[in-house]
């Protein structure tokens, strides 16, 4: 005779039902949007550095030269004091090396931003799709669940990253990365659960 406690224990030990297929994980919105923002910041900072090197710093240097010339030409102590105070407020001139560095950094930053964006878009290209127990991943052949040889789950709980080793019947071997930050979290988590369950059932 089973008791209510026995029924609850039995229910708690039942395996978690697997999500319905197809499961499709596209690039994560937060991941993509933050990378767009970083690229935009690189472009903005590049423009800022270029402005300083080509306009801002030269304008300040000219202002310092003009005020210094007026002070040197002045004979009235009050005017001399006024120009001296203005020079103190303006500060030192920017050396040519600073202008050159601003131009170099300003020229490089936008290229760095777009290069990084290109890498990030490539990393999150396409989609992960699990359908009819076959996983398709950008850059890899179709991977049947039974072709999964091992799953490294050491980083899954903390980082949402798992490494999946596969070996298909056609002789294709490789490793794919499940990352629920780069791609949509819930679908990637569902794919992970399905692959783990499939591996345990082999």
Backbone as a chain_set.jsonl record, in Angstrom:
{"seq": "XXXXXXXXXXXXXXXXXXXXXXXXXXXXXXXXXXXXXXXXXXXXXXXXXXXXXXXXXXXXXXXXXXXXXXXXXXXXXXXXXXXXXXXXXXXXXXXXXXXXXXXXXXXXXXXXXXXXXXXXXXXXXXXXXXXXXXXXXXXXXXXXXXXXXXXXXXXXXXXXXXXXXXXXXXXXXXXXXXXXXXXXXXXXXXXXXXXXXXXXXX", "coords": {"N": [[0.862, -1.199, 0.0], [0.708, 2.085, -0.994], [1.752, 5.21, 0.286], [0.861, 8.716, 0.793], [3.194, 10.174, 1.101], [5.013, 8.476, -0.141], [4.143, 8.732, -2.774], [4.719, 11.424, -3.276], [7.487, 11.376, -3.058], [8.144, 9.681, -5.17], [7.239, 11.215, -7.314], [8.955, 13.377, -7.152], [11.343, 12.292, -7.906], [11.085, 11.747, -10.525], [12.215, 12.222, -13.881], [12.935, 15.433, -15.275], [10.668, 16.788, -17.578], [11.473, 16.936, -21.014], [11.992, 19.807, -23.148], [9.799, 20.738, -25.852], [10.535, 20.087, -29.27], [10.827, 21.901, -32.406], [13.758, 23.57, -31.098], [14.93, 26.753, -31.013], [17.608, 28.934, -30.93], [18.492, 32.174, -31.108], [20.767, 34.951, -31.693], [21.664, 36.557, -28.652], [19.805, 39.294, -27.44], [20.651, 41.22, -25.533], [23.395, 40.73, -25.488], [24.137, 41.392, -28.164], [23.218, 44.098, -28.313], [24.773, 45.42, -26.363], [27.274, 45.16, -27.499], [26.987, 46.652, -29.838], [26.764, 49.12, -28.604], [29.307, 49.401, -27.426], [30.891, 49.543, -29.723], [29.872, 51.928, -30.808], [30.701, 53.7, -28.821], [33.471, 53.539, -29.126], [33.747, 54.722, -31.646], [32.751, 57.277, -31.071], [34.578, 58.138, -29.078], [36.867, 58.069, -30.621], [36.328, 60.125, -32.459], [36.303, 62.228, -30.689], [38.971, 62.274, -29.706], [40.258, 62.83, -32.141], [39.212, 65.356, -32.693], [40.295, 66.847, -30.569], [43.025, 66.591, -31.174], [43.21, 67.785, -33.691], [41.751, 70.136, -33.664], [40.892, 71.154, -31.04], [43.238, 71.13, -29.251], [45.209, 72.554, -30.888], [43.835, 75.012, -31.057], [43.808, 75.866, -28.418], [46.558, 76.125, -27.959], [47.156, 78.203, -29.712], [45.663, 80.206, -28.536], [47.031, 80.497, -26.11], [49.485, 81.421, -27.071], [48.68, 83.843, -28.219], [47.721, 85.298, -25.989], [50.029, 85.37, -24.449], [51.665, 86.908, -26.1], [50.326, 89.36, -26.035], [50.594, 89.985, -23.346], [53.365, 90.269, -23.173], [53.686, 92.487, -24.775], [52.36, 94.426, -23.417], [52.36, 97.356, -21.324], [51.188, 98.467, -19.192], [50.825, 97.807, -15.778], [48.478, 96.695, -14.751], [47.235, 95.528, -16.991], [49.195, 93.687, -17.643], [49.074, 92.039, -15.393], [46.483, 91.071, -15.701], [46.638, 89.631, -18.128], [48.543, 87.742, -17.367], [47.167, 86.346, -15.397], [45.206, 85.219, -16.984], [46.752, 83.542, -18.573], [47.641, 81.767, -16.642], [45.232, 80.547, -16.033], [44.651, 79.322, -18.468], [46.7, 77.439, -18.679], [49.455, 75.194, -19.491], [50.844, 74.972, -22.819], [49.91, 72.464, -25.214], [52.185, 69.986, -26.099], [53.672, 69.099, -29.3], [53.827, 66.373, -29.484], [51.635, 65.479, -28.004], [49.506, 66.301, -29.598], [49.951, 64.718, -31.835], [49.659, 62.146, -30.747], [46.953, 62.198, -29.997], [45.747, 62.326, -32.5], [46.554, 59.88, -33.594], [45.435, 57.971, -31.828], [42.753, 58.685, -32.108], [42.344, 58.004, -34.767], [42.649, 55.266, -34.751], [40.825, 54.132, -32.907], [38.048, 53.982, -33.988], [38.384, 51.952, -35.946], [39.159, 49.829, -34.328], [36.813, 49.517, -32.843], [34.939, 48.747, -34.864], [36.184, 46.437, -35.793], [36.089, 44.78, -33.523], [33.313, 44.636, -33.272], [32.681, 43.275, -35.613], [33.856, 40.8, -35.052], [32.338, 40.025, -32.807], [29.76, 39.897, -33.91], [30.166, 37.856, -35.732], [30.735, 35.783, -33.977], [28.261, 35.425, -32.809], [26.662, 34.646, -34.879], [24.026, 33.482, -37.083], [22.001, 30.759, -35.93], [21.24, 28.48, -33.251], [19.805, 25.365, -33.635], [17.701, 22.825, -32.608], [16.194, 20.094, -33.783], [14.112, 17.381, -34.427], [15.852, 15.765, -33.0], [18.331, 16.482, -33.954], [21.03, 18.594, -33.979], [21.81, 21.735, -35.226], [24.41, 23.952, -35.862], [26.079, 27.033, -36.434], [28.818, 26.789, -38.637], [29.334, 24.112, -38.236], [28.743, 20.61, -39.003], [25.48, 18.956, -39.31], [24.435, 17.658, -36.179], [23.553, 14.786, -34.771], [21.806, 13.87, -31.756], [22.716, 11.478, -30.654], [25.306, 11.513, -31.435], [26.768, 12.957, -29.736], [29.522, 12.944, -27.669], [30.695, 13.759, -25.259], [30.144, 16.117, -22.601], [31.284, 19.039, -21.283], [30.544, 20.324, -18.338], [31.512, 22.004, -16.407], [31.55, 24.784, -16.262], [28.967, 25.519, -16.432], [26.953, 26.056, -14.423], [27.819, 28.45, -13.181], [28.55, 30.198, -15.28], [27.001, 29.606, -17.484], [28.012, 28.222, -19.663], [28.894, 25.577, -21.758], [30.87, 22.932, -23.05], [30.654, 20.935, -25.848], [31.455, 17.856, -27.109], [31.544, 16.079, -30.15], [30.983, 13.302, -32.393], [30.221, 12.328, -35.404], [28.373, 9.881, -37.372], [29.253, 10.086, -39.928], [31.868, 10.639, -39.652], [32.646, 13.14, -38.819], [34.225, 15.144, -36.508], [34.297, 17.249, -33.63], [33.967, 20.24, -31.615], [31.539, 22.083, -29.937], [30.273, 25.142, -28.552], [28.035, 25.857, -26.033], [26.504, 28.705, -25.078], [24.755, 30.623, -23.011], [24.682, 33.331, -22.862], [25.692, 34.567, -25.135], [23.934, 33.553, -27.034], [20.31, 33.277, -27.107], [19.012, 32.817, -23.891], [17.024, 30.971, -22.714], [16.308, 29.101, -24.852], [18.91, 28.022, -25.35], [19.452, 26.889, -22.862], [17.467, 24.951, -22.869], [18.306, 23.36, -25.005], [20.71, 22.476, -23.941], [19.774, 20.938, -21.721], [18.454, 18.918, -23.126], [20.545, 17.702, -24.586], [22.17, 16.775, -22.504], [20.439, 14.969, -21.271], [20.164, 13.165, -23.378], [22.765, 12.21, -23.593], [23.073, 10.912, -21.159], [21.27, 8.901, -21.549], [22.427, 7.223, -23.357]], "CA": [[0.0, 0.0, 0.0], [1.525, 3.293, -1.084], [1.291, 6.354, 1.073], [0.97, 10.018, 0.12], [4.619, 10.53, 1.119], [5.673, 7.688, -1.18], [3.765, 9.313, -4.067], [5.46, 12.67, -3.442], [8.888, 11.024, -3.296], [8.226, 9.137, -6.524], [7.071, 12.325, -8.266], [10.122, 14.261, -7.109], [12.487, 11.64, -8.548], [10.832, 11.602, -11.953], [13.05, 13.14, -14.667], [12.315, 16.657, -15.778], [10.248, 16.617, -18.976], [12.294, 17.678, -21.965], [11.23, 20.785, -23.933], [9.383, 20.308, -27.18], [11.335, 20.529, -30.408], [12.184, 22.443, -32.517], [14.255, 24.589, -30.181], [15.742, 27.675, -31.813], [18.262, 29.992, -30.144], [19.119, 33.202, -31.923], [21.723, 35.787, -30.955], [21.077, 37.229, -27.511], [19.584, 40.732, -27.661], [21.518, 41.999, -24.645], [24.765, 40.549, -25.977], [24.308, 42.187, -29.386], [23.03, 45.531, -28.059], [25.93, 45.938, -25.635], [28.397, 45.235, -28.44], [26.726, 47.831, -30.663], [27.059, 50.288, -27.777], [30.765, 49.501, -27.301], [31.392, 50.03, -31.007], [29.51, 53.341, -30.915], [31.576, 54.441, -27.908], [34.792, 53.621, -29.76], [33.664, 55.722, -32.711], [32.596, 58.579, -30.418], [35.849, 58.498, -28.462], [37.798, 58.356, -31.711], [36.026, 61.47, -32.957], [36.711, 63.161, -29.626], [40.428, 62.378, -29.755], [40.627, 63.524, -33.374], [38.868, 66.772, -32.532], [41.306, 67.464, -29.709], [44.321, 66.65, -31.852], [43.186, 68.602, -34.903], [41.065, 71.424, -33.455], [40.893, 71.637, -29.666], [44.577, 71.437, -28.745], [45.805, 73.678, -31.626], [43.145, 76.257, -30.715], [44.293, 76.286, -27.112], [47.951, 76.577, -28.116], [47.114, 79.529, -30.348], [45.159, 81.143, -27.535], [48.129, 80.754, -25.17], [50.47, 82.262, -27.767], [48.109, 85.186, -28.391], [47.677, 85.979, -24.691], [51.419, 85.61, -24.052], [52.161, 88.025, -26.91], [49.707, 90.584, -25.514], [51.213, 90.294, -22.057], [54.724, 90.745, -23.413], [53.623, 93.807, -25.411], [51.691, 95.38, -22.519], [53.221, 98.166, -20.447], [50.416, 98.79, -17.995], [50.889, 96.706, -14.811], [47.171, 96.049, -14.609], [47.049, 94.658, -18.15], [50.133, 92.574, -17.512], [48.525, 91.143, -14.377], [45.293, 90.431, -16.268], [47.078, 88.626, -19.095], [49.234, 86.689, -16.621], [46.13, 85.528, -14.763], [44.547, 84.447, -18.038], [47.685, 82.471, -18.946], [47.589, 80.768, -15.569], [43.984, 79.819, -16.188], [44.744, 78.502, -19.68], [47.624, 76.351, -18.453], [50.551, 75.017, -20.438], [50.533, 74.553, -24.178], [50.048, 71.041, -25.501], [53.308, 69.741, -27.001], [53.328, 68.484, -30.573], [53.641, 64.938, -29.27], [50.261, 65.24, -27.562], [48.636, 66.435, -30.767], [50.166, 63.536, -32.67], [49.053, 60.987, -30.078], [45.495, 62.318, -30.091], [45.356, 61.972, -33.869], [46.763, 58.445, -33.793], [44.409, 57.245, -31.069], [41.472, 58.978, -32.726], [42.244, 57.285, -36.037], [42.629, 53.823, -34.517], [39.679, 53.681, -32.114], [36.9, 53.502, -34.767], [38.706, 50.671, -36.573], [39.106, 48.834, -33.264], [35.401, 49.29, -32.542], [34.294, 47.977, -35.931], [36.802, 45.106, -35.826], [35.495, 44.024, -32.423], [31.915, 44.383, -33.591], [32.667, 42.21, -36.611], [34.14, 39.541, -34.363], [31.201, 39.676, -31.957], [28.646, 39.492, -34.772], [30.516, 36.539, -36.264], [30.62, 34.835, -32.872], [26.846, 35.197, -32.524], [25.98, 34.55, -36.173], [23.092, 32.389, -37.292], [21.181, 30.288, -34.83], [21.333, 27.088, -32.814], [18.488, 24.743, -33.828], [17.573, 21.399, -32.306], [14.939, 19.638, -34.374], [14.155, 15.943, -34.716], [17.049, 15.244, -32.32], [19.531, 16.855, -34.704], [21.434, 19.958, -33.646], [22.564, 22.469, -36.252], [25.159, 25.058, -35.271], [26.905, 27.683, -37.458], [30.201, 26.331, -38.758], [29.459, 22.691, -37.938], [27.772, 19.773, -39.697], [24.375, 18.544, -38.436], [24.917, 16.791, -35.108], [22.511, 14.021, -34.076], [22.03, 13.795, -30.318], [23.506, 10.297, -30.309], [26.702, 11.725, -31.828], [27.426, 13.677, -28.644], [30.406, 12.038, -26.943], [30.955, 14.26, -23.908], [29.748, 17.499, -22.339], [31.986, 19.646, -20.157], [29.565, 21.172, -17.653], [32.165, 22.633, -15.259], [31.278, 26.223, -16.23], [27.564, 25.762, -16.759], [26.182, 26.645, -13.341], [28.246, 29.818, -12.887], [28.688, 31.049, -16.461], [26.093, 29.239, -18.565], [28.824, 27.801, -20.801], [29.202, 24.146, -21.792], [31.585, 22.471, -24.239], [30.058, 19.672, -26.306], [32.262, 17.114, -28.079], [30.706, 15.187, -30.948], [31.61, 12.457, -33.415], [29.085, 11.847, -36.187], [28.562, 8.628, -38.108], [29.974, 10.41, -41.158], [33.277, 10.851, -39.321], [32.921, 14.526, -38.453], [34.486, 15.346, -35.092], [34.487, 18.654, -33.29], [33.495, 20.739, -30.327], [30.714, 23.29, -30.008], [30.09, 25.827, -27.277], [26.717, 26.374, -25.664], [26.71, 29.898, -24.249], [23.43, 31.253, -22.909], [24.81, 34.786, -22.887], [25.863, 34.943, -26.538], [22.658, 33.227, -27.677], [19.156, 33.411, -26.219], [19.25, 31.954, -22.727], [16.113, 29.853, -22.5], [16.506, 28.034, -25.841], [20.199, 27.355, -25.137], [19.286, 26.038, -21.687], [16.657, 23.794, -23.28], [19.183, 22.491, -25.811], [21.639, 21.857, -22.989], [19.064, 19.892, -20.984], [18.164, 17.808, -24.037], [21.778, 17.001, -24.899], [22.609, 16.07, -21.295], [19.558, 13.82, -21.117], [20.509, 12.218, -24.428], [24.047, 11.591, -23.265], [22.84, 9.99, -20.051], [20.486, 7.767, -22.026], [23.19, 6.378, -24.286]], "C": [[0.893, 1.242, 0.0], [0.905, 4.404, -0.274], [1.435, 7.623, 0.269], [2.428, 10.455, 0.053], [5.371, 9.783, 0.051], [5.386, 8.272, -2.549], [4.544, 10.583, -4.332], [6.922, 12.393, -3.744], [9.079, 10.516, -4.714], [8.135, 10.24, -7.555], [8.304, 13.195, -8.31], [11.324, 13.658, -7.803], [12.277, 11.434, -10.032], [11.673, 12.615, -12.728], [12.251, 14.336, -15.168], [11.909, 16.465, -17.233], [11.074, 17.508, -19.903], [11.431, 18.644, -22.767], [10.907, 20.251, -25.314], [10.321, 20.869, -28.241], [10.399, 21.0, -31.52], [12.484, 23.504, -31.454], [15.215, 25.474, -30.965], [16.283, 28.781, -30.922], [18.964, 30.954, -31.09], [20.065, 34.033, -31.063], [21.014, 36.514, -29.82], [20.971, 38.732, -27.727], [20.52, 41.573, -26.806], [22.967, 41.924, -25.117], [25.018, 41.441, -27.188], [24.233, 43.682, -29.079], [24.213, 46.141, -27.323], [27.137, 46.067, -26.556], [28.213, 46.384, -29.425], [27.112, 49.103, -29.898], [28.572, 50.486, -27.642], [31.374, 50.034, -28.588], [31.097, 51.515, -31.166], [30.388, 54.203, -30.017], [32.976, 54.585, -28.489], [34.813, 54.683, -30.853], [33.578, 57.121, -32.111], [33.912, 59.039, -29.804], [36.895, 58.815, -29.516], [37.6, 59.754, -32.264], [36.47, 62.528, -31.959], [38.224, 63.365, -29.644], [40.884, 63.133, -31.0], [40.344, 65.019, -33.268], [39.916, 67.487, -31.681], [42.628, 67.634, -30.449], [44.358, 67.607, -33.022], [42.597, 69.994, -34.679], [41.277, 71.954, -32.042], [42.259, 72.043, -29.145], [45.247, 72.567, -29.532], [45.166, 75.021, -31.279], [43.623, 76.78, -29.364], [45.72, 76.821, -27.208], [48.006, 77.966, -28.728], [46.644, 80.587, -29.354], [46.259, 81.502, -26.541], [49.161, 81.675, -25.802], [49.963, 83.699, -27.885], [48.12, 85.958, -27.067], [49.091, 86.295, -24.217], [52.0, 86.793, -24.817], [51.594, 89.35, -26.408], [50.324, 90.978, -24.178], [52.61, 90.884, -22.252], [54.727, 92.157, -24.001], [53.025, 94.866, -24.49], [52.715, 96.112, -21.651], [52.516, 98.517, -19.144], [50.436, 97.594, -17.036], [49.57, 95.963, -14.653], [46.914, 95.079, -15.759], [47.966, 93.441, -18.062], [49.596, 91.54, -16.517], [47.32, 90.378, -14.913], [45.68, 89.321, -17.225], [47.785, 87.465, -18.39], [48.225, 85.755, -15.948], [45.426, 84.644, -15.793], [45.432, 83.293, -18.494], [47.693, 81.362, -17.898], [46.348, 79.902, -15.691], [44.033, 78.886, -17.398], [45.651, 77.291, -19.478], [48.676, 76.269, -19.535], [50.039, 74.654, -21.823], [50.677, 73.034, -24.309], [51.227, 70.835, -26.453], [52.847, 69.021, -28.266], [53.093, 66.98, -30.428], [52.233, 64.597, -28.83], [49.29, 65.324, -28.733], [48.735, 65.195, -31.648], [49.502, 62.308, -32.063], [47.535, 61.021, -30.163], [45.013, 61.906, -31.478], [45.485, 60.477, -34.113], [45.67, 57.641, -33.097], [43.037, 57.448, -31.707], [41.26, 58.247, -34.033], [42.066, 55.792, -35.829], [41.333, 53.352, -33.863], [38.47, 53.227, -32.95], [37.168, 52.162, -35.442], [38.665, 49.546, -35.545], [37.649, 48.485, -32.946], [34.714, 48.434, -33.587], [34.882, 46.576, -36.052], [36.22, 44.218, -34.73], [34.04, 43.674, -32.713], [31.796, 43.255, -34.616], [32.912, 40.851, -35.987], [32.941, 39.093, -33.534], [29.996, 39.239, -32.783], [28.911, 38.111, -35.362], [30.327, 35.469, -35.194], [29.164, 34.486, -32.584], [26.011, 35.059, -33.802], [24.973, 33.406, -36.186], [22.262, 32.046, -36.069], [21.552, 28.851, -34.472], [19.93, 26.503, -32.938], [18.572, 23.253, -33.514], [16.206, 20.941, -32.777], [15.09, 18.183, -34.791], [15.435, 15.307, -34.183], [18.326, 15.461, -33.118], [19.82, 18.333, -34.424], [22.226, 20.559, -34.801], [23.124, 23.733, -35.615], [25.995, 25.699, -36.37], [28.342, 27.152, -37.446], [30.417, 24.86, -38.485], [28.456, 21.895, -38.771], [26.596, 19.464, -38.777], [24.855, 17.495, -37.43], [23.729, 16.059, -34.479], [22.834, 13.937, -32.581], [22.915, 12.611, -29.952], [24.957, 10.402, -30.757], [27.475, 12.48, -30.748], [28.223, 12.684, -27.805], [30.623, 12.467, -25.493], [30.504, 15.71, -23.814], [30.501, 17.988, -21.107], [31.044, 20.656, -19.509], [30.172, 21.977, -16.507], [31.855, 24.123, -15.137], [29.805, 26.543, -16.424], [26.825, 26.497, -15.652], [26.536, 28.113, -13.102], [28.202, 30.728, -14.117], [27.708, 30.727, -17.584], [26.827, 28.832, -19.828], [29.117, 26.308, -20.681], [29.894, 23.817, -23.114], [31.072, 21.081, -24.603], [30.95, 19.052, -27.374], [31.365, 16.14, -28.835], [31.549, 14.4, -31.953], [30.481, 11.814, -34.2], [29.428, 10.547, -36.902], [29.323, 8.856, -39.404], [31.45, 10.705, -40.905], [33.642, 12.281, -38.979], [33.082, 14.635, -36.934], [34.673, 16.836, -34.812], [33.955, 18.974, -31.915], [32.674, 21.995, -30.564], [30.576, 23.865, -28.605], [28.64, 26.256, -27.121], [26.943, 27.522, -24.698], [25.395, 30.655, -24.176], [23.496, 32.752, -22.665], [24.919, 35.275, -24.329], [24.579, 34.686, -27.318], [21.536, 33.274, -26.64], [19.193, 32.36, -25.108], [18.33, 30.746, -22.672], [16.265, 28.765, -23.56], [17.831, 27.291, -25.671], [20.114, 26.426, -23.923], [18.479, 24.792, -22.032], [17.482, 22.824, -24.126], [20.153, 21.749, -24.905], [20.964, 20.7, -22.25], [18.81, 18.678, -21.874], [19.429, 17.011, -24.359], [22.271, 16.197, -23.692], [21.762, 14.823, -21.096], [19.874, 12.751, -22.159], [21.801, 11.491, -24.138], [23.894, 10.575, -22.136], [22.098, 8.745, -20.501], [21.215, 6.829, -22.969], [23.71, 5.123, -23.594]], "O": [[1.726, 1.421, 0.888], [-0.317, 4.516, -0.168], [2.048, 7.629, -0.799], [2.854, 11.043, -0.942], [6.255, 10.339, -0.601], [6.272, 8.311, -3.403], [4.988, 10.821, -5.455], [7.535, 13.069, -4.57], [10.049, 10.87, -5.384], [8.854, 10.224, -8.554], [8.674, 13.701, -9.37], [12.222, 14.377, -8.243], [13.189, 10.993, -10.731], [11.831, 13.751, -12.28], [11.054, 14.244, -15.442], [12.723, 16.024, -18.045], [11.333, 18.674, -19.606], [10.267, 18.35, -23.042], [11.633, 19.428, -25.872], [10.83, 21.983, -28.117], [9.26, 20.535, -31.577], [11.6, 24.222, -30.987], [16.202, 24.988, -31.517], [15.526, 29.476, -30.245], [19.911, 30.585, -31.783], [20.149, 33.837, -29.85], [19.908, 37.025, -29.992], [21.935, 39.371, -28.149], [21.116, 42.533, -27.295], [23.675, 42.931, -25.142], [26.012, 42.166, -27.227], [25.083, 44.451, -29.528], [24.617, 47.264, -27.625], [27.936, 46.991, -26.404], [29.191, 47.027, -29.807], [27.7, 50.029, -30.456], [29.061, 51.612, -27.735], [32.269, 50.878, -28.553], [31.958, 52.279, -31.602], [30.778, 55.307, -30.399], [33.598, 55.64, -28.358], [35.77, 55.448, -30.973], [34.247, 58.044, -32.578], [34.319, 60.187, -29.982], [37.714, 59.717, -29.336], [38.562, 60.481, -32.511], [36.953, 63.594, -32.341], [38.702, 64.499, -29.602], [41.784, 63.971, -30.931], [41.147, 65.844, -33.704], [40.367, 68.581, -32.018], [43.271, 68.681, -30.366], [45.403, 68.182, -33.326], [42.908, 70.926, -35.42], [41.779, 73.063, -31.858], [42.435, 73.158, -28.655], [45.809, 73.471, -28.914], [45.851, 76.042, -31.212], [43.819, 77.983, -29.187], [46.048, 77.845, -26.609], [48.807, 78.804, -28.315], [47.152, 81.708, -29.33], [46.408, 82.666, -26.17], [49.656, 82.598, -25.157], [50.715, 84.651, -27.678], [48.487, 87.133, -27.032], [49.333, 87.36, -23.649], [52.743, 87.594, -24.25], [52.307, 90.352, -26.363], [50.548, 92.159, -23.912], [52.991, 91.854, -21.598], [55.652, 92.933, -23.76], [53.163, 96.063, -24.744], [53.767, 95.579, -21.298], [53.151, 98.822, -18.135], [50.098, 96.481, -17.438], [49.55, 94.75, -14.446], [46.442, 93.961, -15.55], [47.565, 92.318, -18.366], [49.655, 90.335, -16.759], [47.147, 89.193, -14.624], [45.141, 88.215, -17.165], [47.626, 86.314, -18.796], [48.404, 84.537, -15.931], [45.095, 83.489, -15.524], [44.94, 82.198, -18.769], [47.744, 80.177, -18.227], [46.394, 78.689, -15.485], [43.506, 77.775, -17.344], [45.397, 76.228, -20.046], [48.783, 77.15, -20.388], [48.949, 74.104, -21.978], [51.467, 72.409, -23.602], [51.264, 71.454, -27.517], [51.776, 68.414, -28.298], [52.28, 66.39, -31.14], [51.685, 63.565, -29.22], [48.365, 64.519, -28.844], [47.728, 64.689, -32.143], [48.863, 61.526, -32.765], [46.899, 59.989, -30.376], [43.998, 61.222, -31.615], [44.63, 59.873, -34.76], [45.061, 56.751, -33.69], [42.256, 56.504, -31.833], [40.13, 57.904, -34.38], [41.412, 55.122, -36.629], [40.802, 52.3, -34.218], [37.905, 52.174, -32.654], [36.275, 51.318, -35.506], [38.199, 48.446, -35.838], [37.296, 47.315, -32.798], [33.989, 47.499, -33.247], [34.165, 45.629, -36.376], [35.898, 43.054, -34.968], [33.59, 42.562, -32.439], [30.926, 42.392, -34.506], [32.262, 39.868, -36.342], [32.57, 37.919, -33.555], [29.285, 38.311, -32.396], [27.998, 37.294, -35.481], [29.821, 34.383, -35.473], [28.867, 33.369, -32.159], [24.809, 35.323, -33.801], [25.068, 32.475, -35.386], [21.875, 32.913, -35.285], [22.104, 28.111, -35.287], [18.972, 27.07, -32.412], [19.393, 22.525, -34.072], [15.182, 21.353, -32.232], [16.074, 17.804, -35.426], [16.026, 14.434, -34.819], [19.291, 14.711, -32.973], [18.964, 19.197, -34.611], [23.188, 19.965, -35.287], [22.421, 24.476, -34.93], [26.577, 24.976, -37.179], [28.988, 27.076, -36.402], [31.555, 24.391, -38.498], [27.435, 22.435, -39.197], [26.697, 19.687, -37.57], [25.585, 16.568, -37.783], [22.971, 16.667, -33.722], [24.002, 13.933, -32.193], [23.758, 12.709, -29.061], [25.755, 9.501, -30.5], [28.695, 12.624, -30.837], [27.675, 11.708, -27.293], [30.723, 11.623, -24.602], [30.482, 16.436, -24.808], [30.371, 17.42, -20.022], [30.781, 21.719, -20.072], [29.439, 22.57, -15.716], [31.892, 24.673, -14.036], [29.434, 27.709, -16.564], [26.132, 27.477, -15.927], [25.651, 28.929, -12.849], [27.851, 31.903, -14.003], [27.593, 31.496, -18.539], [26.341, 29.061, -20.935], [29.539, 25.835, -19.626], [29.543, 24.359, -24.162], [31.059, 20.172, -23.774], [31.176, 19.653, -28.424], [30.529, 15.461, -28.239], [32.663, 14.787, -32.305], [29.852, 10.867, -33.728], [30.591, 10.164, -37.024], [29.963, 7.942, -39.924], [32.197, 10.989, -41.842], [34.823, 12.606, -38.86], [32.186, 14.263, -36.176], [35.151, 17.583, -35.665], [33.55, 18.092, -31.158], [33.086, 22.875, -31.32], [30.741, 23.163, -27.608], [28.089, 26.939, -27.984], [27.509, 27.332, -23.622], [24.965, 31.259, -25.159], [22.497, 33.375, -22.306], [24.309, 36.279, -24.698], [24.18, 35.494, -28.156], [21.794, 33.307, -25.437], [19.382, 31.171, -25.364], [18.804, 29.613, -22.591], [16.346, 27.59, -23.2], [17.88, 26.071, -25.828], [20.639, 25.313, -23.95], [18.775, 23.702, -21.542], [17.364, 21.608, -23.976], [20.391, 20.553, -25.073], [21.523, 19.607, -22.165], [18.937, 17.539, -21.425], [19.391, 15.781, -24.4], [22.735, 15.067, -23.845], [22.284, 13.751, -20.791], [19.853, 11.559, -21.851], [21.924, 10.295, -24.404], [24.512, 9.511, -22.159], [22.262, 7.67, -19.925], [20.697, 5.775, -23.338], [24.372, 4.3, -24.225]]}, "num_chains": 1, "name": "protein.A"}
